[in-house]
Amino acid sequence: MTESIALYGYWRSSAAYRVRIGLNLKGLAYQLQPVHLVREGGDQHGADFVALNPQRLVPVLRHGGQVIRQSMAILEYLDEACAGPQLLPAAAVERARVRALAQLVACDIHPLNNLRVVQYLARELDVDEAARDEWTRHWIRIGFEALEALLASDPLTGRYCHGDAPGLADCCLVPQVYNARRFALAMDRYPTIMRIDAACQALPAFQQAHPSQQPDAAPG
């Protein structure tokens, strides 16, 4: 892959966070294009960004003249288009397992505590902050209970979600653990999740992708 890569994202976006991890695991250099999702109503609603992504969501990947949307599509594209460490295993049944773990987070947990959902609860339904936070914890809790059971009971779980090399499922897991901590979810009920998260956090690819390390991160 010789064309330049640009990633449009927001420092605290879980979906952008998982793509940053994937880019780092693949050893790919990229230019970050910050899209502030809150300031002055949100950059995602500006005409230039709407033209790039009519969904008004991050992340968006620009690779040369190609524009790719949706974090899971971006991660699989990078895995297929680039040499280097693979985010998905070779065997079909193992790829299905990893996709299922990743999608449990990306499709079932994350959308219910996405910024636009929380904003709708606040602005349109007049749900107070305490109730919104409990909404977020509720859906993470339900998802993590299932994810913990799946990881703890499967011999294919290793140091990471699948075996002893980080991959697609870990790209999704770590940002969701970050969110769980942000919303003060008690994590002691998920020892396998916590063990895998700790193993990931020891790696530079995950450390460099952390929200606090992004140039657009809020101070403090």
C-alpha positions in Angstrom: 0.0 0.0 0.0 1.8 3.1 -1.2 -1.0 5.7 -1.3 -1.4 8.0 1.7 -3.9 7.1 4.4 -6.0 9.7 6.2 -8.2 8.8 9.1 -11.1 11.1 10.0 -12.0 10.6 13.6 -12.6 12.0 17.1 -10.2 11.3 20.0 -12.9 9.7 22.2 -14.9 7.9 19.5 -14.8 4.1 20.2 -15.1 3.4 16.5 -12.2 5.6 15.6 -10.2 4.2 18.5 -10.6 0.7 17.2 -9.4 1.7 13.7 -6.4 3.5 15.2 -5.5 0.2 16.9 -5.9 -1.7 13.7 -3.7 0.7 11.8 -1.0 0.5 14.4 -1.1 -3.3 14.6 -0.7 -3.4 10.8 2.2 -1.0 11.1 0.6 1.6 8.8 1.4 5.3 8.9 -1.6 7.6 8.6 -2.6 11.2 8.9 -5.2 12.0 11.5 -8.0 14.4 10.4 -9.8 15.4 13.6 -13.6 15.8 13.5 -14.8 17.4 16.7 -18.2 15.8 17.4 -19.3 18.2 20.1 -17.9 21.7 19.6 -20.2 24.2 18.0 -22.8 21.6 17.3 -20.3 19.1 15.8 -18.0 19.2 12.8 -19.7 16.0 11.5 -22.7 18.2 10.5 -20.7 20.5 8.3 -21.2 20.4 4.6 -17.7 19.2 3.8 -17.9 16.2 6.1 -21.5 15.4 5.1 -20.2 15.1 1.6 -17.6 12.7 2.8 -20.0 10.7 4.9 -23.7 11.3 4.7 -24.2 9.3 7.9 -22.3 12.1 9.8 -20.3 9.5 11.7 -16.6 8.8 12.3 -14.4 7.1 11.4 -13.8 7.6 7.7 -10.7 6.3 6.0 -9.3 7.9 2.9 -6.8 5.8 1.0 -5.6 7.5 -2.1 -8.7 8.3 -4.0 -10.8 5.7 -2.1 -13.1 6.6 0.8 -14.2 3.8 3.1 -16.8 4.2 5.9 -17.8 2.1 8.9 -15.1 0.9 11.3 -15.5 -2.8 10.7 -15.4 -2.4 7.0 -12.3 -0.2 7.3 -10.5 -2.8 9.5 -11.3 -5.7 7.2 -10.2 -3.6 4.2 -6.9 -2.9 5.8 -6.4 -6.6 6.6 -7.2 -7.6 3.0 -5.3 -4.8 1.3 -2.1 -4.7 3.4 0.7 -7.0 4.2 1.8 -7.5 7.7 0.2 -9.0 10.8 -3.3 -10.3 10.1 -6.3 -9.1 12.2 -8.3 -12.2 11.2 -7.2 -15.8 11.4 -6.8 -18.0 8.3 -9.4 -20.7 9.1 -12.9 -19.8 8.1 -14.5 -21.1 11.4 -11.9 -19.1 13.4 -12.6 -16.0 11.3 -16.3 -16.4 12.1 -15.5 -16.6 15.8 -13.4 -13.5 15.8 -16.0 -11.6 13.7 -18.7 -12.7 16.2 -16.7 -11.4 19.2 -16.0 -8.1 17.4 -19.5 -7.6 16.3 -20.9 -8.3 19.8 -19.2 -5.1 20.7 -19.4 -3.1 17.5 -23.0 -4.0 16.6 -24.7 -4.8 19.9 -23.1 -2.8 22.7 -21.6 0.3 21.1 -24.5 1.6 19.1 -26.7 1.9 22.2 -24.2 4.2 23.9 -23.1 6.1 20.9 -22.9 9.9 21.3 -25.9 10.6 19.0 -28.1 8.2 21.0 -27.1 9.8 24.3 -27.7 13.3 22.8 -31.2 12.2 21.7 -32.0 10.9 25.2 -30.9 14.3 26.6 -32.3 16.7 24.0 -35.5 15.0 22.8 -36.6 12.8 25.7 -35.3 15.0 28.5 -33.5 12.1 30.2 -31.2 13.4 33.0 -27.5 12.7 33.2 -27.7 10.1 35.9 -30.3 8.1 34.0 -28.3 8.4 30.7 -25.2 7.1 32.5 -27.2 4.1 33.8 -28.6 3.5 30.3 -25.0 3.2 29.1 -23.9 1.0 31.9 -26.9 -1.3 31.4 -26.1 -2.1 27.8 -22.4 -2.5 28.4 -23.1 -4.8 31.4 -25.4 -7.0 29.4 -22.9 -7.2 26.5 -20.0 -7.9 28.7 -21.8 -10.7 30.6 -22.2 -12.5 27.3 -18.7 -11.6 26.0 -17.1 -12.8 29.3 -18.9 -16.1 29.0 -17.8 -16.6 25.4 -14.2 -15.8 26.1 -13.9 -17.7 29.3 -15.4 -20.9 28.0 -13.5 -21.2 24.7 -10.1 -22.9 24.4 -9.4 -20.7 21.4 -9.1 -17.7 23.8 -5.5 -17.1 24.6 -3.5 -14.2 25.8 -5.8 -12.2 23.6 -9.4 -12.7 22.4 -8.3 -15.3 19.9 -5.0 -17.0 20.5 -1.7 -15.3 21.4 -1.7 -12.5 18.9 -4.0 -9.4 19.0 -6.5 -9.0 16.3 -9.9 -7.7 15.2 -11.8 -8.7 18.3 -9.2 -6.9 20.5 -9.5 -3.8 18.4 -13.1 -3.7 19.4 -12.8 -4.9 23.0 -10.3 -2.4 24.3 -12.2 0.8 23.3 -15.4 -0.6 24.9 -13.5 -1.3 28.2 -12.3 2.3 28.0 -16.0 3.4 27.8 -17.0 1.1 30.6 -14.4 2.7 32.8 -15.6 6.2 31.8 -19.1 5.4 33.0 -17.9 3.7 36.2 -19.1 0.2 35.4 -17.8 -2.3 38.0 -15.5 -4.6 36.0 -14.7 -7.2 38.6 -17.3 -9.5 37.2 -15.4 -9.8 33.9 -11.9 -11.3 34.8 -11.2 -12.6 31.3 -12.1 -9.3 29.7 -9.9 -7.5 32.1 -7.0 -9.9 31.6 -7.1 -9.5 27.8 -7.4 -5.7 28.1 -4.3 -5.6 30.4 -2.4 -7.7 27.8 -3.4 -5.3 25.0 -2.6 -2.2 27.0 1.0 -3.4 27.4 1.5 -3.2 23.6 2.7 0.0 21.9 0.0 -0.3 19.2 -2.7 0.0 21.8 -0.9 2.6 23.9 -0.4 4.9 20.9 -4.1 4.6 19.9 -5.4 5.5 23.4 -7.7 8.6 23.4 -5.3 10.5 25.7 -2.5 10.2 23.2 -4.4 11.8 20.3 -3.6 15.4 19.2 -7.2 16.5 19.5 -7.7 15.1 23.0 -9.3 17.4 25.5 -7.0 18.6 28.3 -7.3 17.0 31.7 
